[in-house]
Amino acid sequence: MLQREIEQDLVPWCLAQGVAIVVYWPLLKGLLAGKLARDHVFAAGDGRSKYPMFQGAEWQKNQDFVDRLRPIAVEAGLSVAQLVINWTVHQPGITSTLCGAKRPEQVIENAGGAALPLAPEILAKIDATLAERGAPQVSLPV
Ligand SMILES: NC(=O)c1ccc[n+]([C@@H]2O[C@H](COP(=O)([O-])OP(=O)(O)OC[C@H]3O[C@@H](n4cnc5c(N)ncnc54)[C@H](OP(=O)(O)O)[C@@H]3O)[C@@H](O)[C@H]2O)c1
């Protein structure tokens, strides 16, 4: 959701050539699952704390973004994680996504997010929320 650079060139090329695209980090290492509080303190050794998307102004913007997704997820009858995964796997050219999960219940929840595409009115609200968020000022590590 927040790293869209491939839409400029790679996605059109893959669509034209019939090449599959597997994206990773759909939940931005848990951030887009909506479970990390604004004042979350990462444990020593948790690599997320070193990423700019988890620091300063970008962190606050990401938290604002997730907060705006919450009522949309409720309206869609999904968890925030499911909403994000659903939106991701139904983007043009995206064929699947690698979801990280640490517990069986996360696997079940995340798999449930890949079902039917979201309704047009839900997609429109997500698009508006993404536009409000704007592009991140930092790149994510690969
Ligand atoms: N270049 C590459 O090919 C490449 C690069 C990076 C990653 N990957 C692969 O992509 C996959 C996903 O990466 P990732 O695990 O780092 O990122 P991710 O899928 O964005 O985030 C996974 C984390 O989100 C949390 N989470 C997952 N489901 C949740 C849910 N339903 N509710 C709340 N929290 C949830 C868990 O954190 P907690 O443990 O805190 O609960 C989990 O560790 C991995 O298999 C990784 O190896 C590939």
Ligand as a Chemical Component Dictionary entry (heavy atoms), coordinates in Angstrom:
data_LIG
# 
_chem_comp.id                   LIG 
_chem_comp.type                 NON-POLYMER 
_chem_comp.pdbx_formal_charge   0 
_chem_comp.three_letter_code    LIG 
# 
loop_
_chem_comp_atom.comp_id 
_chem_comp_atom.atom_id 
_chem_comp_atom.alt_atom_id 
_chem_comp_atom.type_symbol 
_chem_comp_atom.charge 
_chem_comp_atom.model_Cartn_x 
_chem_comp_atom.model_Cartn_y 
_chem_comp_atom.model_Cartn_z 
_chem_comp_atom.pdbx_ordinal 
LIG N1  N1  N 0  13.159 -9.829  -1.173 1  
LIG C1  C1  C 0  12.321 -10.728 -0.715 2  
LIG O1  O1  O 0  11.990 -11.678 -1.387 3  
LIG C2  C2  C 0  11.716 -10.537 0.620  4  
LIG C3  C3  C 0  12.033 -9.402  1.371  5  
LIG C4  C4  C 0  11.402 -9.225  2.591  6  
LIG C5  C5  C 0  10.509 -10.179 3.051  7  
LIG N2  N2  N 1  10.262 -11.280 2.310  8  
LIG C6  C6  C 0  9.344  -12.321 2.812  9  
LIG O2  O2  O 0  8.046  -11.752 2.897  10 
LIG C7  C7  C 0  7.334  -12.416 3.932  11 
LIG C8  C8  C 0  6.633  -11.387 4.795  12 
LIG O3  O3  O 0  7.564  -10.558 5.428  13 
LIG P1  P1  P 0  7.368  -10.082 6.945  14 
LIG O4  O4  O 0  6.897  -11.223 7.779  15 
LIG O5  O5  O -1 8.636  -9.435  7.334  16 
LIG O6  O6  O 0  6.313  -8.893  6.797  17 
LIG P2  P2  P 0  4.735  -8.677  6.873  18 
LIG O7  O7  O 0  3.970  -9.806  6.253  19 
LIG O8  O8  O 0  4.490  -7.317  6.339  20 
LIG O9  O9  O 0  4.441  -8.574  8.435  21 
LIG C9  C9  C 0  4.409  -9.727  9.224  22 
LIG C10 C10 C 0  4.247  -9.349  10.687 23 
LIG O10 O10 O 0  3.004  -8.719  10.855 24 
LIG C11 C11 C 0  2.380  -9.186  12.029 25 
LIG N3  N3  N 0  1.099  -9.779  11.622 26 
LIG C12 C12 C 0  0.886  -10.680 10.647 27 
LIG N4  N4  N 0  -0.411 -10.973 10.555 28 
LIG C13 C13 C 0  -1.044 -10.217 11.500 29 
LIG C14 C14 C 0  -2.380 -10.070 11.902 30 
LIG N5  N5  N 0  -3.351 -10.760 11.309 31 
LIG N6  N6  N 0  -2.667 -9.215  12.903 32 
LIG C15 C15 C 0  -1.692 -8.525  13.505 33 
LIG N7  N7  N 0  -0.401 -8.623  13.175 34 
LIG C16 C16 C 0  -0.069 -9.469  12.176 35 
LIG C17 C17 C 0  3.310  -10.204 12.694 36 
LIG O11 O11 O 0  4.057  -9.504  13.691 37 
LIG P3  P3  P 0  4.158  -10.013 15.218 38 
LIG O12 O12 O 0  5.144  -11.110 15.215 39 
LIG O13 O13 O 0  4.670  -8.800  15.948 40 
LIG O14 O14 O 0  2.790  -10.436 15.627 41 
LIG C18 C18 C 0  4.242  -10.588 11.555 42 
LIG O15 O15 O 0  5.539  -10.839 11.990 43 
LIG C19 C19 C 0  8.341  -13.265 4.696  44 
LIG O16 O16 O 0  8.137  -14.621 4.322  45 
LIG C20 C20 C 0  9.685  -12.760 4.221  46 
LIG O17 O17 O 0  10.670 -13.761 4.209  47 
LIG C21 C21 C 0  10.834 -11.475 1.100  48 
# 
loop_
_chem_comp_bond.comp_id 
_chem_comp_bond.atom_id_1 
_chem_comp_bond.atom_id_2 
_chem_comp_bond.value_order 
_chem_comp_bond.pdbx_ordinal 
LIG N1  C1  SING 1  
LIG C1  O1  DOUB 2  
LIG C1  C2  SING 3  
LIG C2  C3  SING 4  
LIG C2  C21 DOUB 5  
LIG C3  C4  DOUB 6  
LIG C4  C5  SING 7  
LIG C5  N2  DOUB 8  
LIG N2  C6  SING 9  
LIG N2  C21 SING 10 
LIG C6  O2  SING 11 
LIG C6  C20 SING 12 
LIG O2  C7  SING 13 
LIG C7  C8  SING 14 
LIG C7  C19 SING 15 
LIG C8  O3  SING 16 
LIG O3  P1  SING 17 
LIG P1  O4  DOUB 18 
LIG P1  O5  SING 19 
LIG P1  O6  SING 20 
LIG O6  P2  SING 21 
LIG P2  O7  DOUB 22 
LIG P2  O8  SING 23 
LIG P2  O9  SING 24 
LIG O9  C9  SING 25 
LIG C9  C10 SING 26 
LIG C10 O10 SING 27 
LIG C10 C18 SING 28 
LIG O10 C11 SING 29 
LIG C11 N3  SING 30 
LIG C11 C17 SING 31 
LIG N3  C12 SING 32 
LIG N3  C16 SING 33 
LIG C12 N4  DOUB 34 
LIG N4  C13 SING 35 
LIG C13 C14 SING 36 
LIG C13 C16 DOUB 37 
LIG C14 N5  SING 38 
LIG C14 N6  DOUB 39 
LIG N6  C15 SING 40 
LIG C15 N7  DOUB 41 
LIG N7  C16 SING 42 
LIG C17 O11 SING 43 
LIG C17 C18 SING 44 
LIG O11 P3  SING 45 
LIG P3  O12 DOUB 46 
LIG P3  O13 SING 47 
LIG P3  O14 SING 48 
LIG C18 O15 SING 49 
LIG C19 O16 SING 50 
LIG C19 C20 SING 51 
LIG C20 O17 SING 52 
# 
